[in-house]
């Protein structure tokens, strides 16, 4: 992981200050790992996320656009295992505040639709196969490092959000909703370029 981050950082040559009327193209790669230990059992959850986005900078500090996300997760609980794939598509608004010529902070507010597929296994055998649709919204603060030639690096360590999913399980609807704050539990790195 450290080698990949170093190669990514060395391959990015820089950033020209973003200006009104430019197009922002970027994306993040994220990883979350959570482990819970209890007296009789333990649980582990690993999540990998890829989130590209494109937007139009309509003001020196404001950008609006569309976002897409693919999330793959794997959970282990005792002898059971769960695998989930989530697709999200929606819109975002970004407010950026420059601190100096090298660093800026920004916050992305995103909202949209999501679709999820979950497969659960017990001792290697498929136990359930479920699908769900719902909505998501979230805000993610991040640090932006300006480099040269139109490129920049984005770093974030979490955010807060709300999501809903409606499962159709055996002919009955099961509703799920979650409010989350995951500061310090995730790490995202991304690159972006203004054209």
C-alpha positions as CSV (number, residue, x, y, z in Angstrom):
1,X,0.0,0.0,0.0
2,X,2.8,2.4,0.9
3,X,4.6,1.7,-2.5
4,X,1.3,2.3,-4.3
5,X,0.8,5.7,-2.6
6,X,4.4,6.7,-3.3
7,X,4.2,5.8,-7.0
8,X,0.9,7.7,-7.2
9,X,2.4,10.7,-5.6
10,X,5.5,10.7,-7.8
11,X,3.5,10.2,-11.0
12,X,1.4,13.3,-10.3
13,X,3.3,16.4,-11.5
14,X,1.3,19.3,-10.2
15,X,-1.7,21.6,-10.1
16,X,-2.6,24.9,-11.7
17,X,-4.9,26.9,-9.5
18,X,-8.5,26.1,-10.2
19,X,-10.4,29.0,-11.7
20,X,-14.0,29.8,-12.5
21,X,-15.2,28.2,-15.7
22,X,-13.0,25.1,-15.5
23,X,-13.9,21.4,-15.5
24,X,-12.9,19.3,-12.6
25,X,-12.1,15.6,-13.2
26,X,-11.1,13.5,-10.2
27,X,-11.6,10.4,-8.2
28,X,-10.8,8.7,-4.9
29,X,-9.8,5.2,-3.8
30,X,-10.7,4.3,-0.3
31,X,-10.2,1.5,2.1
32,X,-12.0,0.8,5.4
33,X,-11.2,-2.0,7.9
34,X,-13.1,-2.7,11.1
35,X,-12.7,-5.5,13.6
36,X,-14.9,-6.3,16.6
37,X,-13.8,-8.6,19.3
38,X,-16.4,-10.2,21.7
39,X,-16.1,-12.9,24.3
40,X,-17.5,-15.7,22.1
41,X,-17.0,-14.4,18.5
42,X,-15.2,-11.8,16.4
43,X,-16.2,-10.0,13.3
44,X,-14.2,-8.4,10.6
45,X,-15.3,-6.1,7.8
46,X,-13.2,-4.8,4.9
47,X,-14.4,-2.3,2.3
48,X,-12.8,-1.1,-0.9
49,X,-14.2,1.9,-2.7
50,X,-13.6,3.6,-6.1
51,X,-15.3,7.0,-6.7
52,X,-14.8,9.0,-9.9
53,X,-16.5,12.4,-10.4
54,X,-16.7,15.2,-12.9
55,X,-17.8,18.8,-12.2
56,X,-18.0,22.3,-13.4
57,X,-16.4,25.1,-11.4
58,X,-19.0,27.9,-11.6
59,X,-17.3,30.1,-9.0
60,X,-13.8,30.4,-7.7
61,X,-14.8,28.4,-4.6
62,X,-17.8,26.3,-5.8
63,X,-18.0,23.3,-8.1
64,X,-21.0,21.2,-9.0
65,X,-21.1,17.9,-10.8
66,X,-21.9,14.2,-11.0
67,X,-20.4,11.3,-9.0
68,X,-20.3,7.6,-9.3
69,X,-19.1,5.0,-6.8
70,X,-18.4,1.3,-6.7
71,X,-18.0,-0.3,-3.2
72,X,-17.0,-3.9,-2.6
73,X,-17.1,-5.3,0.9
74,X,-16.4,-8.6,2.6
75,X,-17.5,-9.5,6.2
76,X,-16.5,-12.4,8.3
77,X,-18.5,-13.4,11.4
78,X,-17.6,-16.8,12.9
79,X,-18.2,-19.5,10.2
80,X,-20.2,-17.0,8.1
81,X,-19.1,-14.7,5.3
82,X,-20.9,-11.9,3.5
83,X,-20.0,-10.2,0.2
84,X,-21.6,-7.0,-0.9
85,X,-21.3,-4.8,-4.0
86,X,-22.9,-1.3,-4.0
87,X,-23.2,1.0,-6.9
88,X,-24.0,4.7,-6.3
89,X,-24.7,7.5,-8.7
90,X,-25.7,11.1,-7.9
91,X,-24.7,14.7,-7.8
92,X,-22.2,16.7,-5.6
93,X,-21.4,20.3,-4.6
94,X,-17.9,21.2,-3.5
95,X,-16.8,24.3,-1.5
96,X,-13.1,24.9,-1.6
97,X,-11.2,27.3,0.6
98,X,-7.5,27.9,-0.3
99,X,-5.1,28.2,2.7
100,X,-2.1,29.2,0.6
101,X,-0.8,28.4,-2.9
102,X,0.0,24.8,-2.0
103,X,-2.9,23.7,0.3
104,X,-6.6,24.0,0.3
105,X,-9.4,22.4,2.3
106,X,-12.7,21.5,0.7
107,X,-16.0,19.7,1.6
108,X,-18.0,17.6,-0.8
109,X,-21.8,17.3,-0.2
110,X,-23.2,14.4,-2.3
111,X,-26.6,12.8,-2.7
112,X,-28.1,10.2,-5.0
113,X,-29.4,6.7,-5.6
114,X,-27.7,3.4,-4.7
115,X,-28.2,-0.3,-5.5
116,X,-26.7,-3.1,-3.4
117,X,-26.3,-6.9,-3.9
118,X,-25.4,-9.1,-0.9
119,X,-24.5,-12.8,-0.8
120,X,-24.2,-14.6,2.5
121,X,-22.4,-17.9,2.9
122,X,-22.3,-20.4,5.8
123,X,-19.5,-23.0,5.8
124,X,-18.9,-22.2,2.1
125,X,-22.5,-22.7,1.0
126,X,-24.7,-19.8,-0.3
127,X,-27.4,-19.0,2.4
128,X,-29.0,-15.9,0.9
129,X,-28.8,-13.6,-2.1
130,X,-30.5,-10.2,-1.6
131,X,-30.8,-7.0,-3.6
132,X,-31.7,-3.5,-2.4
133,X,-32.3,0.0,-3.7
134,X,-32.1,3.3,-1.8
135,X,-30.7,6.7,-1.3
136,X,-27.6,8.2,0.2
137,X,-26.3,11.6,1.3
138,X,-23.0,12.6,2.9
139,X,-20.5,15.3,3.5
140,X,-16.7,14.6,3.3
141,X,-14.1,17.2,4.3
142,X,-10.7,16.8,2.7
143,X,-7.2,18.3,2.2
144,X,-6.1,19.3,-1.3
145,X,-2.4,19.6,-2.2
146,X,-1.8,21.8,-5.3
147,X,1.1,20.5,-7.5
148,X,1.8,21.7,-11.1
149,X,0.3,21.3,-14.6
150,X,-3.3,21.0,-13.6
151,X,-3.1,18.2,-11.0
152,X,-3.7,17.9,-7.3
153,X,-3.9,15.2,-4.6
154,X,-6.9,14.8,-2.3
155,X,-6.7,13.2,1.2
156,X,-9.6,12.5,3.6
157,X,-10.0,10.4,6.7
158,X,-13.8,10.1,6.8
159,X,-17.0,12.0,6.9
160,X,-20.6,11.8,7.9
161,X,-23.6,10.6,6.1
162,X,-27.0,8.9,5.9
163,X,-28.2,6.1,3.7
164,X,-31.4,4.0,3.2
165,X,-31.9,0.6,1.5
166,X,-35.1,-1.3,0.8
167,X,-34.6,-5.1,0.6
168,X,-37.1,-7.4,-1.0
169,X,-36.6,-10.6,1.1
170,X,-38.9,-13.5,0.4
171,X,-41.7,-11.3,-0.9
172,X,-41.6,-8.8,2.0
173,X,-40.0,-5.4,2.2
174,X,-37.2,-4.8,4.8
175,X,-36.1,-1.2,5.3
176,X,-32.7,-0.3,6.4
177,X,-31.3,3.1,7.3
178,X,-28.0,4.2,8.8
179,X,-26.5,7.5,10.0
180,X,-22.7,7.2,10.3
181,X,-19.7,9.2,11.4
182,X,-16.5,7.5,10.3
183,X,-13.7,10.0,11.0
184,X,-10.5,8.2,11.6
185,X,-11.9,4.8,10.4
186,X,-11.4,5.4,6.6
187,X,-8.6,6.7,4.5
188,X,-9.2,8.0,1.0
189,X,-6.6,9.3,-1.5
190,X,-7.5,10.8,-4.8
191,X,-6.2,12.9,-7.7
192,X,-8.0,15.6,-9.6
193,X,-7.3,17.9,-12.5
194,X,-9.0,21.2,-13.6
195,X,-9.1,21.7,-17.4
